[in-house]
Amino acid sequence: MPEGHSVHRIARQFEANFVGRVTEVTSPQGRFADGAALISGTRMVRATAVGKQMFLQFENQLWLRVHLGIYGAWDFSGEVLVHPSIQVHGVTAASGQQATSGARRFGQTQMAGVVAPIDGEAEDSVTSIGAPRRARVRMAENDKTGDVGSLWPPPPVGQVRARLLTETVCADLRGPTACEVLTEAELQGVLNRLGPDPANDASQAAAERFIERAAKKPTPIGLVLMDQAIIAGIGNVYRAEMLFRAALDPHTPANQLPRETLQTLWDDWVHLLETGISVGQMITKDGLTGSAYALALRDRDARHWVYKKEGTACERCGAEIQLEEFGKRKLYWCPGCQH
């Protein structure tokens, strides 16, 4: 499931490419036809994310809410702009590649060499963001064929739930858990059910909301971190890595943890989330430089401590990293470091 950094990255791509522009919204698949009709032909005025959910506001005061879930993904095509806060494979664009509002424009002839993902999961792509799967049509695949720009707009491929289109950019949504149009009141109801998200508010007041909610829970901290009503955006990867970084046993009840420990978890989430949004990958090892950093951009195992490393020796203590079913999700942890 895409975690918080991916959803914020998508929102920033919408900010760069759609906000301020009249947007045609359709549902090639047909399942979102009624909702699309409510917002099609209006100007998008805001793109934002809270945790794993994205919200696009239109000038008629309606909002498009999208929750990608496990299988959802967005694919962008056309003259795709890259938001100035987003790096491409860990590198900021060189001078001369600036476009409107500081966003970086990658034309079709440039995209194959610059934007094509460099890691196998395509986690750092700026044109195809969400759950990786072979059935997905990625820009990188299209770039190789050289026919991305042969038709405009490009014909829908697969089950496209929603298509957002301007004169120059197309965004196709496939496989979301939720895709619906909300009123302002309905939007507020959704937001009220979500915990704080440091990408929107990293203040101490937001930290206190997390600490107060977590400190009341007798639930294991490994489950509390995944509860979107307590803290927004953390998924399986960040949960495993944050607990390792904090040397915490995932099974420890949250209400038994000192306040200082909960504050440390919040501060670490602030740090890791911003890195993830900027770089596009969940790099959870600090201090990587040179060839080690380049390897981390290409290879998932090089950027994580415990995630999907079950049965191997912990790099810090040598204990065997464990895998167990925990809250219906896979938990990776080191019994040597986390006790």
Buried (B, 14 or more C-beta within 10 A) or exposed (E): BBBBBBBBBBBBBBBBBBBBBBBBBBBBBEBBBEBBEEBBEBBBBBBBBBBBBBBBBBEEEBBBBBBBBEBBBBBBBBBBBBBBBBBBBBEBBEEEBEBEEEBBBBEBEEBBEBBBBBBEEBBBBBBBBBBBEEEBBBBBEBBEEEEBBEEEBBEBBEBBBBBBBBEEBBBBBBBBBEBBBBEEEBBEEBBEEBBBBBBBEBEEEBBBBBBEBBBEBEBBBBBBBBBBEBBBBBBBBBBBBBBBBBEBBBBBEBEEBEEEBBBBBBEBBBBBBBBBBBBBBBBBBEEBEEEEBBEBBBEBEBBBBBBBBBEEEBEEEEBEBBBEEBBEBBBBBBEBBBE
